[in-house]
Amino acid sequence: MRVPVRLFAGLRERAGAASIEVEVPEPATVGGLLGALGATPLGALPPRSCIVAVNRVYADVEQPIGAGDEVALIPPVSGGAPAVRRAAVVSGPPDLAALSAAVRDPRAGALVLFEGVTREVEALHYEAYAEMAEPRMAAIGEEEAVRHGLCAVAVEHRIGRVPLSEPSVVIAVSAPHRAEAFAGARAVLDRVKGEAPIWKQEREGERAEWVAGSLPPTG
């Protein structure tokens, strides 16, 4: 399937045209489109160097592309510093004031700070593949910042023992308006919980039990 793709800014200059046609294997998807760029004048692009919009909505790699859809490649938008100000696995209590300060931005009219805390049990114990979890959290923050129009994102996840009522994960985001800030914070949290290689064990007295979860998405 031949898909016309609009290009902007540096991508337009790189290809030498405002649009290109990409031969995408059927059934056509955003992932298939990205994989086929190497055979176009644009050439293969580094991971996370752009995002695809389908019918003027940012799309993930599984999004189908149909005949007549308007497709565009969106490079990083202007705005100075990267949106993600911090993405870290930490061994002690998160510094809430520092995370809040990290996402303050003159463009922002709203700031959301979310704490996920231990409840009902004496303590939780977290383990992480930190070398993979930190870049995964950073990538999630950048992607959701684009999707929700966020100014800045900061994420910290604690490992080790987290007692009752203490925070294990903190998400801080800022945005021009409250709706984007709330929606963006929830999206970042949901994806961190579903994609970052971090595991949780409930501990109560002598009982220690790993909490069942699901395998993260691939690709």
Backbone as CSV, one residue per row, in Angstrom:
resi,resn,N_x,N_y,N_z,CA_x,CA_y,CA_z,C_x,C_y,C_z
1,MET,0.854,-1.191,0.000,0.000,0.000,0.000,0.890,1.242,0.000
2,ARG,0.659,2.147,-0.914,1.434,3.389,-0.987,0.746,4.463,-0.139
3,VAL,1.508,4.990,0.822,0.955,5.951,1.774,1.641,7.300,1.595
4,PRO,0.909,8.355,1.224,1.498,9.698,1.187,1.754,10.189,2.616
5,VAL,2.927,10.759,2.860,3.299,11.199,4.210,3.793,12.645,4.138
6,ARG,3.190,13.498,4.937,3.624,14.895,5.002,4.855,15.018,5.894
7,LEU,5.759,15.944,5.519,6.986,16.167,6.272,7.105,17.636,6.655
8,PHE,7.784,17.892,7.775,7.921,19.262,8.261,9.344,19.504,8.761
9,ALA,9.720,20.767,8.776,10.969,21.247,9.381,12.176,20.437,8.899
10,GLY,12.969,19.891,9.831,14.187,19.186,9.457,13.942,17.952,8.619
11,LEU,12.824,17.282,8.828,12.509,16.099,8.019,12.229,16.501,6.569
12,ARG,11.540,17.618,6.373,11.280,18.112,5.016,12.593,18.453,4.314
13,GLU,13.493,19.111,5.054,14.785,19.460,4.452,15.608,18.213,4.143
14,ARG,15.548,17.236,5.025,16.332,16.008,4.813,15.872,15.264,3.569
15,ALA,14.554,15.215,3.356,14.019,14.505,2.200,14.025,15.357,0.941
16,GLY,14.151,16.669,1.095,14.110,17.556,-0.058,12.729,17.712,-0.653
17,ALA,11.695,17.455,0.160,10.311,17.559,-0.327,9.384,17.705,0.868
18,ALA,8.205,18.278,0.626,7.220,18.461,1.686,6.416,17.193,1.953
19,SER,6.530,16.206,1.084,5.842,14.928,1.294,6.571,13.839,0.515
20,ILE,6.387,12.613,0.955,6.925,11.447,0.255,5.860,10.373,0.211
21,GLU,6.053,9.402,-0.647,5.179,8.235,-0.656,5.975,7.041,-0.139
22,VAL,5.357,6.294,0.771,6.023,5.158,1.408,5.248,3.888,1.073
23,GLU,5.955,2.879,0.596,5.343,1.576,0.316,5.311,0.798,1.623
24,VAL,4.105,0.634,2.193,3.934,0.009,3.505,3.306,-1.370,3.330
25,PRO,3.879,-2.418,3.932,3.268,-3.750,3.829,1.862,-3.754,4.423
26,GLU,0.980,-4.528,3.829,-0.385,-4.620,4.352,-0.508,-5.785,5.321
27,PRO,-1.372,-5.678,6.350,-2.165,-4.499,6.687,-1.288,-3.353,7.181
28,ALA,-1.515,-2.177,6.640,-0.651,-1.031,6.905,-0.844,-0.526,8.332
29,THR,0.268,-0.317,9.042,0.250,0.238,10.389,1.331,1.309,10.507
30,VAL,1.269,2.061,11.594,2.296,3.067,11.854,3.665,2.404,11.987
31,GLY,3.728,1.262,12.692,4.994,0.558,12.819,5.561,0.127,11.479
32,GLY,4.675,-0.359,10.595,5.106,-0.738,9.258,5.618,0.442,8.461
33,LEU,4.968,1.572,8.636,5.412,2.795,7.958,6.812,3.191,8.416
34,LEU,7.032,3.199,9.728,8.343,3.581,10.244,9.429,2.621,9.758
35,GLY,9.083,1.335,9.698,10.045,0.351,9.233,10.379,0.470,7.767
36,ALA,9.493,1.090,6.993,9.691,1.203,5.547,10.378,2.497,5.133
37,LEU,10.680,3.382,6.080,11.256,4.676,5.725,12.638,4.560,5.095
38,GLY,13.369,3.507,5.428,14.717,3.353,4.892,14.779,3.303,3.390
39,ALA,13.674,2.899,2.755,13.647,2.795,1.296,13.157,4.066,0.628
40,THR,13.014,5.145,1.391,12.526,6.415,0.851,13.656,7.440,0.828
41,PRO,13.437,8.582,0.171,14.461,9.637,0.198,14.785,10.122,1.610
42,LEU,13.866,9.938,2.543,14.108,10.352,3.920,15.153,9.463,4.590
43,GLY,15.141,8.172,4.282,16.071,7.238,4.898,15.618,6.809,6.277
44,ALA,16.277,5.784,6.819,15.937,5.283,8.152,16.224,6.356,9.200
45,LEU,15.348,6.452,10.199,15.484,7.462,11.248,15.852,6.797,12.568
46,PRO,16.615,7.475,13.420,16.922,6.922,14.744,15.645,6.726,15.558
47,PRO,15.631,5.775,16.484,14.445,5.576,17.332,14.072,6.846,18.076
48,ARG,12.760,7.091,18.177,12.187,8.212,18.912,12.607,9.579,18.389
49,SER,13.042,9.630,17.116,13.405,10.925,16.539,12.204,11.637,15.937
50,CYS,11.069,10.940,15.849,9.840,11.563,15.362,8.663,10.737,15.860
51,ILE,7.467,11.284,15.693,6.243,10.573,16.016,5.310,10.709,14.821
52,VAL,4.436,9.744,14.633,3.529,9.742,13.488,2.160,10.262,13.922
53,ALA,1.584,11.124,13.106,0.207,11.575,13.306,-0.655,11.004,12.184
54,VAL,-1.787,10.414,12.549,-2.749,9.891,11.586,-4.047,10.668,11.758
55,ASN,-4.467,11.321,10.691,-5.651,12.173,10.736,-5.556,13.201,11.867
56,ARG,-4.329,13.754,12.003,-4.039,14.862,12.922,-4.128,14.463,14.393
57,VAL,-3.945,13.170,14.682,-3.896,12.659,16.052,-2.625,11.827,16.185
58,TYR,-1.828,12.057,17.243,-0.622,11.262,17.456,-0.994,9.796,17.618
59,ALA,-0.211,8.911,16.979,-0.568,7.499,16.904,0.564,6.625,17.410
60,ASP,0.199,5.450,17.989,1.227,4.494,18.396,1.528,3.545,17.240
61,VAL,2.487,2.637,17.442,2.969,1.811,16.334,1.924,0.828,15.830
62,GLU,0.924,0.507,16.642,-0.090,-0.458,16.228,-1.261,0.187,15.476
63,GLN,-1.283,1.511,15.403,-2.387,2.212,14.752,-2.492,1.825,13.279
64,PRO,-3.646,1.340,12.819,-3.802,1.037,11.386,-3.797,2.314,10.552
65,ILE,-3.375,2.182,9.319,-3.437,3.278,8.351,-4.310,2.822,7.201
66,GLY,-5.351,3.593,6.926,-6.274,3.243,5.855,-6.100,4.137,4.642
67,ALA,-6.652,3.696,3.532,-6.624,4.509,2.318,-7.312,5.845,2.587
68,GLY,-6.670,6.907,2.198,-7.250,8.230,2.387,-6.912,8.891,3.710
69,ASP,-6.264,8.166,4.624,-5.865,8.786,5.888,-4.791,9.852,5.642
70,GLU,-4.834,10.921,6.416,-3.781,11.935,6.366,-2.691,11.534,7.346
71,VAL,-1.494,11.314,6.846,-0.375,10.823,7.662,0.745,11.853,7.629
72,ALA,1.342,12.107,8.771,2.450,13.067,8.858,3.505,12.552,9.820
73,LEU,4.760,12.880,9.534,5.859,12.622,10.458,6.144,13.914,11.212
74,ILE,6.129,13.828,12.549,6.291,15.009,13.382,7.643,14.936,14.085
75,PRO,8.602,15.801,13.737,9.874,15.842,14.469,9.669,16.519,15.821
76,PRO,10.682,16.475,16.709,10.542,17.164,18.003,10.154,18.622,17.803
77,VAL,9.168,19.061,18.590,8.674,20.429,18.441,9.622,21.392,19.131
78,SER,9.607,22.644,18.665,10.463,23.663,19.261,10.041,23.936,20.688
79,GLY,10.987,24.263,21.526,10.631,24.552,22.904,11.811,24.449,23.838
80,GLY,13.009,24.313,23.313,14.180,24.343,24.167,14.524,22.987,24.742
81,ALA,14.574,22.902,26.064,15.059,21.711,26.746,14.109,20.539,26.536
82,PRO,14.637,19.302,26.611,13.761,18.131,26.544,12.702,18.193,27.627
83,ALA,11.543,17.581,27.344,10.432,17.639,28.298,10.757,16.893,29.586
84,VAL,11.502,15.792,29.495,11.769,14.989,30.686,12.929,15.597,31.466
85,ARG,12.641,16.067,32.663,13.650,16.706,33.498,14.325,15.700,34.436
86,ARG,13.638,14.587,34.726,14.235,13.543,35.565,13.483,12.237,35.365
87,ALA,14.221,11.134,35.258,13.642,9.787,35.195,14.630,8.888,35.908
88,ALA,14.308,8.477,37.131,15.309,7.810,37.958,14.697,6.735,38.837
89,VAL,15.491,5.698,39.076,15.213,4.691,40.094,16.044,5.074,41.310
90,VAL,15.397,5.191,42.483,16.085,5.670,43.681,15.925,4.664,44.809
91,SER,16.861,4.698,45.757,16.837,3.734,46.849,16.268,4.308,48.138
92,GLY,15.934,5.581,48.134,15.350,6.211,49.315,14.090,6.963,48.955
93,PRO,13.488,7.651,49.920,12.251,8.394,49.650,12.459,9.445,48.560
94,PRO,11.537,9.549,47.590,11.647,10.584,46.561,11.610,11.982,47.170
95,ASP,12.327,12.905,46.568,12.348,14.300,47.007,11.215,15.034,46.292
96,LEU,10.072,15.147,46.957,8.883,15.714,46.320,9.088,17.174,45.919
97,ALA,9.746,17.944,46.785,9.965,19.356,46.460,10.863,19.503,45.242
98,ALA,11.893,18.678,45.136,12.805,18.767,43.998,12.109,18.360,42.699
99,LEU,11.258,17.339,42.763,10.546,16.910,41.560,9.552,17.975,41.110
100,SER,8.870,18.583,42.062,7.947,19.670,41.726,8.695,20.843,41.108
101,ALA,9.831,21.195,41.687,10.623,22.305,41.152,11.155,21.994,39.760
102,ALA,11.471,20.721,39.517,12.057,20.344,38.232,11.118,20.589,37.061
103,VAL,9.798,20.508,37.291,8.863,20.641,36.168,8.223,22.024,36.085
104,ARG,8.586,22.926,36.981,8.034,24.283,36.873,8.559,24.938,35.601
105,ASP,7.673,25.635,34.909,8.004,26.161,33.591,7.180,27.420,33.364
106,PRO,7.759,28.459,32.783,6.996,29.700,32.569,5.801,29.529,31.627
107,ARG,5.792,28.451,30.830,4.662,28.201,29.934,3.509,27.496,30.632
108,ALA,3.738,27.005,31.855,2.772,26.130,32.520,1.839,26.904,33.441
109,GLY,0.542,26.584,33.336,-0.449,27.116,34.260,-0.956,26.070,35.217
110,ALA,-0.467,24.827,35.086,-0.905,23.743,35.966,0.259,22.801,36.229
111,LEU,0.336,22.309,37.467,1.345,21.328,37.844,0.665,20.240,38.657
112,VAL,0.845,18.991,38.250,0.281,17.844,38.962,1.430,17.018,39.532
113,LEU,1.336,16.699,40.820,2.307,15.839,41.491,1.545,14.649,42.062
114,PHE,1.838,13.461,41.548,1.149,12.246,41.987,2.096,11.374,42.798
115,GLU,1.615,10.889,43.954,2.357,9.924,44.759,1.584,8.610,44.793
116,GLY,2.253,7.523,44.444,1.699,6.196,44.648,2.274,5.634,45.927
117,VAL,1.431,5.381,46.944,1.922,5.021,48.275,1.513,3.599,48.650
118,THR,2.264,3.008,49.558,1.933,1.682,50.082,0.653,1.758,50.891
119,ARG,-0.252,0.804,50.651,-1.500,0.776,51.406,-1.782,-0.649,51.898
120,GLU,-2.473,-0.754,52.988,-3.058,-1.994,53.522,-2.046,-3.006,54.062
121,VAL,-0.832,-3.016,53.571,0.161,-3.977,54.064,1.267,-3.239,54.798
122,GLU,2.019,-3.993,55.599,3.097,-3.412,56.394,4.141,-2.718,55.532
123,ALA,4.466,-3.342,54.397,5.476,-2.758,53.510,5.409,-3.433,52.154
124,LEU,5.916,-2.725,51.162,6.157,-3.294,49.839,7.663,-3.312,49.608
125,HIS,8.098,-4.254,48.811,9.510,-4.310,48.424,9.568,-4.266,46.910
126,TYR,10.362,-3.340,46.369,10.476,-3.180,44.922,11.873,-3.563,44.449
127,GLU,11.886,-4.210,43.298,13.133,-4.546,42.621,13.030,-4.014,41.198
128,ALA,14.137,-3.561,40.625,14.099,-2.989,39.276,15.336,-3.371,38.486
129,TYR,15.161,-3.472,37.192,16.271,-3.547,36.236,16.540,-2.091,35.869
130,ALA,17.280,-1.400,36.756,17.383,0.060,36.686,17.980,0.550,35.376
131,GLU,18.977,-0.178,34.859,19.639,0.264,33.631,18.686,0.291,32.446
132,MET,17.619,-0.503,32.509,16.608,-0.498,31.455,15.403,0.364,31.842
133,ALA,15.067,0.368,33.147,13.878,1.094,33.603,14.028,2.600,33.414
134,GLU,15.210,3.147,33.702,15.373,4.598,33.612,15.211,5.122,32.187
135,PRO,15.874,4.553,31.164,15.617,5.044,29.801,14.200,4.778,29.328
136,ARG,13.576,3.676,29.809,12.186,3.405,29.429,11.261,4.484,29.992
137,MET,11.485,4.872,31.257,10.671,5.930,31.861,10.888,7.252,31.145
138,ALA,12.130,7.538,30.766,12.404,8.780,30.040,11.698,8.804,28.694
139,ALA,11.725,7.680,27.993,11.052,7.602,26.689,9.548,7.783,26.842
140,ILE,8.974,7.157,27.867,7.541,7.309,28.125,7.210,8.771,28.387
141,GLY,8.023,9.428,29.202,7.777,10.837,29.509,7.819,11.715,28.278
142,GLU,8.816,11.503,27.408,8.909,12.302,26.187,7.707,12.061,25.278
143,GLU,7.320,10.794,25.121,6.200,10.465,24.228,4.890,11.048,24.738
144,GLU,4.643,10.947,26.044,3.386,11.478,26.587,3.405,12.998,26.645
145,ALA,4.585,13.595,26.758,4.664,15.062,26.697,4.198,15.558,25.332
146,VAL,4.610,14.862,24.267,4.156,15.225,22.919,2.658,14.996,22.793
147,ARG,2.190,13.826,23.261,0.777,13.477,23.099,-0.152,14.435,23.821
148,HIS,0.234,14.879,25.009,-0.663,15.673,25.855,-0.289,17.147,25.932
149,GLY,0.747,17.560,25.205,1.139,18.961,25.232,1.706,19.393,26.569
150,LEU,2.482,18.522,27.213,3.062,18.847,28.512,4.299,19.718,28.349
151,CYS,4.552,20.550,29.335,5.773,21.362,29.336,6.956,20.565,29.867
152,ALA,6.736,19.787,30.931,7.838,19.058,31.554,7.312,17.866,32.327
153,VAL,8.191,16.859,32.479,7.846,15.613,33.168,9.015,15.205,34.055
154,ALA,8.715,14.677,35.235,9.734,14.073,36.098,9.149,12.810,36.718
155,VAL,9.952,11.761,36.778,9.497,10.472,37.309,10.579,9.900,38.210
156,GLU,10.181,9.452,39.401,11.077,8.692,40.264,10.346,7.451,40.761
157,HIS,11.049,6.318,40.747,10.495,5.088,41.313,11.482,4.552,42.341
158,ARG,10.962,4.235,43.504,11.784,3.771,44.607,11.959,2.255,44.553
159,ILE,13.114,1.769,44.966,13.335,0.340,45.121,13.689,0.049,46.576
160,GLY,13.670,-1.244,46.914,13.889,-1.628,48.294,12.589,-1.593,49.077
161,ARG,12.700,-1.484,50.394,11.523,-1.517,51.275,10.824,-0.163,51.308
162,VAL,9.504,-0.184,51.083,8.694,1.038,51.132,7.591,0.809,52.165
163,PRO,7.707,1.376,53.368,6.727,1.123,54.429,5.342,1.693,54.120
164,LEU,4.369,1.273,54.897,2.992,1.724,54.789,2.920,3.248,54.736
165,SER,2.163,3.754,53.763,1.872,5.183,53.566,3.027,5.996,52.999
166,GLU,4.171,5.358,52.707,5.263,6.089,52.064,5.184,5.912,50.546
167,PRO,5.674,6.907,49.765,5.563,6.833,48.307,6.594,5.897,47.681
168,SER,6.136,5.132,46.698,7.040,4.283,45.914,7.286,4.874,44.537
169,VAL,6.317,5.590,43.982,6.468,6.213,42.674,5.892,7.620,42.732
170,VAL,6.602,8.555,42.113,6.142,9.945,42.043,6.223,10.402,40.597
171,ILE,5.125,10.963,40.115,5.049,11.536,38.774,4.765,13.019,38.921
172,ALA,5.583,13.863,38.336,5.326,15.301,38.325,5.261,15.769,36.879
173,VAL,4.213,16.499,36.533,4.096,17.051,35.182,3.582,18.479,35.267
174,SER,3.952,19.274,34.273,3.383,20.607,34.132,2.851,20.772,32.719
175,ALA,1.843,21.610,32.581,1.191,21.833,31.292,0.539,23.207,31.302
176,PRO,0.197,23.743,30.122,-0.475,25.040,30.103,-1.801,25.041,30.856
177,HIS,-2.536,23.913,30.841,-3.860,23.846,31.457,-4.008,22.584,32.285
178,ARG,-4.961,22.574,33.227,-5.089,21.458,34.165,-5.525,20.160,33.502
179,ALA,-6.371,20.248,32.466,-6.845,19.013,31.835,-5.680,18.220,31.251
180,GLU,-4.781,18.913,30.542,-3.617,18.232,29.971,-2.697,17.700,31.067
181,ALA,-2.548,18.462,32.157,-1.663,18.035,33.237,-2.177,16.761,33.898
182,PHE,-3.468,16.713,34.224,-4.031,15.512,34.845,-3.958,14.318,33.899
183,ALA,-4.368,14.522,32.657,-4.364,13.413,31.692,-2.945,12.925,31.423
184,GLY,-1.999,13.847,31.310,-0.620,13.452,31.044,-0.004,12.705,32.209
185,ALA,-0.264,13.157,33.439,0.278,12.463,34.609,-0.256,11.040,34.686
186,ARG,-1.543,10.869,34.430,-2.117,9.519,34.478,-1.531,8.634,33.382
187,ALA,-1.361,9.189,32.186,-0.807,8.397,31.086,0.616,7.953,31.392
188,VAL,1.437,8.867,31.930,2.809,8.507,32.284,2.807,7.410,33.347
189,LEU,1.982,7.563,34.388,1.922,6.573,35.458,1.502,5.210,34.932
190,ASP,0.418,5.172,34.147,-0.081,3.899,33.641,0.969,3.185,32.806
191,ARG,1.697,3.933,31.998,2.712,3.298,31.146,3.943,2.871,31.941
192,VAL,4.347,3.658,32.925,5.470,3.242,33.771,5.133,1.933,34.473
193,LYS,3.904,1.832,35.007,3.487,0.614,35.702,3.407,-0.574,34.740
194,GLY,3.092,-0.317,33.482,2.907,-1.411,32.527,4.126,-1.759,31.695
195,GLU,5.130,-0.846,31.641,6.246,-1.045,30.715,7.629,-1.073,31.363
196,ALA,7.811,-0.369,32.463,9.140,-0.338,33.090,9.401,-1.644,33.839
197,PRO,10.594,-2.227,33.714,10.891,-3.497,34.383,11.125,-3.297,35.881
198,ILE,10.013,-3.198,36.610,10.011,-2.998,38.059,9.016,-3.983,38.650
199,TRP,9.417,-4.646,39.736,8.586,-5.693,40.334,8.286,-5.368,41.792
200,LYS,7.097,-5.805,42.242,6.606,-5.450,43.580,6.319,-6.710,44.392
201,GLN,6.758,-6.704,45.634,6.503,-7.814,46.551,5.802,-7.263,47.798
202,GLU,4.678,-7.882,48.183,3.975,-7.500,49.397,4.590,-8.234,50.589
203,ARG,4.803,-7.497,51.677,5.378,-8.101,52.868,4.514,-7.767,54.084
204,GLU,4.100,-8.798,54.809,3.277,-8.654,56.002,3.725,-9.724,56.983
205,GLY,4.446,-9.323,58.023,4.978,-10.294,58.968,5.970,-11.220,58.268
206,GLU,5.689,-12.532,58.346,6.555,-13.520,57.708,6.179,-13.752,56.246
207,ARG,5.066,-13.194,55.810,4.590,-13.433,54.439,5.282,-12.480,53.474
208,ALA,5.753,-13.008,52.352,6.336,-12.201,51.270,5.863,-12.799,49.948
209,GLU,5.149,-12.020,49.180,4.539,-12.541,47.953,4.684,-11.537,46.818
210,TRP,5.272,-11.990,45.684,5.389,-11.130,44.509,4.010,-10.895,43.908
211,VAL,3.722,-9.668,43.561,2.422,-9.298,42.991,2.395,-9.688,41.511
212,ALA,1.355,-10.425,41.119,1.228,-10.841,39.724,1.022,-9.629,38.831
213,GLY,1.586,-9.688,37.639,1.434,-8.599,36.679,1.274,-9.146,35.289
214,SER,1.750,-8.407,34.312,1.654,-8.825,32.913,2.952,-8.479,32.215
215,LEU,3.231,-9.157,31.108,4.423,-8.848,30.338,4.251,-7.524,29.615
216,PRO,5.284,-6.682,29.565,5.175,-5.395,28.866,5.086,-5.618,27.357
217,PRO,4.541,-4.626,26.628,4.465,-4.735,25.180,5.844,-4.730,24.558
218,THR,5.994,-5.412,23.426,7.257,-5.418,22.705,7.150,-4.508,21.496
219,GLY,8.299,-4.204,20.925,8.305,-3.384,19.707,8.389,-1.912,20.020
